[in-house]
Amino acid sequence: QVQLLEFGGGLVQAGGSLELSCAVSGRTSSDNVMGWFRQVPGNERDFVSGVSWYDGAIDYADSVKGRFITSRDKKTVYLQMTSLNAEDTGVYYCAFRNGRAIERAYSAYEYWGQGTQVTVSS
């Protein structure tokens, strides 16, 4: 069993920055992937970024490339968000899957954090 606990989120003005973190506890190994997803009402959870614990590979959605940075320190994963705009608004979830490859489909992830609201005001 794996538990994910998210921190961060909040209200920020357009152009501002925000950092999210996700602490993982429970049974983990090097064959794990952590992902970040964003959800707005009425939509499915969209892939934002992911990091493979196996080889350190990182993937980003095109919409956040160059603005968001995902990093990992032991069992905590971070999402540093800069140059935020209104389209970045949503509930952000961290997610965990067993495997080596980063998957962009939310259905590939087995465990989820509680979600944290990010609101970007214009």
Long-range contacts (C-beta under 8 A, 24 or more apart in sequence): 1-26, 1-27, 2-26, 2-27, 2-28, 2-96, 2-110, 2-111, 3-111, 4-94, 4-95, 4-96, 4-111, 4-112, 4-113, 4-114, 5-113, 5-114, 6-92, 6-93, 6-94, 6-113, 6-114, 6-115, 6-116, 7-116, 8-79, 8-116, 9-92, 9-116, 9-117, 9-118, 10-117, 10-118, 10-119, 11-119, 11-121, 12-84, 12-118, 12-119, 12-120, 12-121, 13-120, 13-121, 14-84, 14-85, 14-86, 14-120, 14-121, 14-122, 15-83, 15-84, 15-85, 16-84, 16-120, 17-80, 17-81, 17-82, 17-83, 17-84, 18-81, 18-84, 18-118, 19-78, 19-79, 19-80, 19-81, 20-78, 20-79, 20-81, 20-92, 20-94, 20-116, 20-118, 21-76, 21-77, 21-78, 21-79, 22-76, 22-77, 22-78, 22-79, 22-94, 22-113, 23-75, 23-76, 24-75, 24-76, 24-77, 24-96, 25-75, 28-53, 28-75, 28-96, 29-53, 29-98, 30-54, 31-98, 31-99, 31-100, 32-96, 32-97, 32-98, 32-99, 33-96, 33-97, 33-99, 33-100, 33-101, 33-102, 33-103, 33-109, 34-72, 34-77, 34-94, 34-95, 34-96, 35-94, 35-95, 35-96, 35-97, 35-102, 35-103, 35-109, 36-70, 36-77, 36-79, 36-92, 36-93, 36-94, 36-95, 37-92, 37-93, 37-94, 37-95, 37-106, 37-109, 38-88, 38-90, 38-91, 38-92, 38-93, 38-118, 39-90, 39-91, 39-93, 39-115, 40-89, 40-90, 40-91, 44-106, 45-93, 45-106, 46-106, 47-104, 47-105, 47-106, 48-79, 48-92, 49-79, 50-102, 50-103, 50-104, 51-77, 51-102, 52-100, 52-101, 52-102, 54-100, 55-100, 57-102, 58-102, 59-102, 59-104, 61-104, 63-87, 64-88, 81-118, 84-118, 84-120, 85-120, 85-122, 86-120, 86-121, 86-122, 87-120, 88-118, 88-120, 89-118, 89-119, 89-120, 90-117, 90-118, 91-115, 91-116, 91-117, 91-118, 92-116, 92-117, 92-118
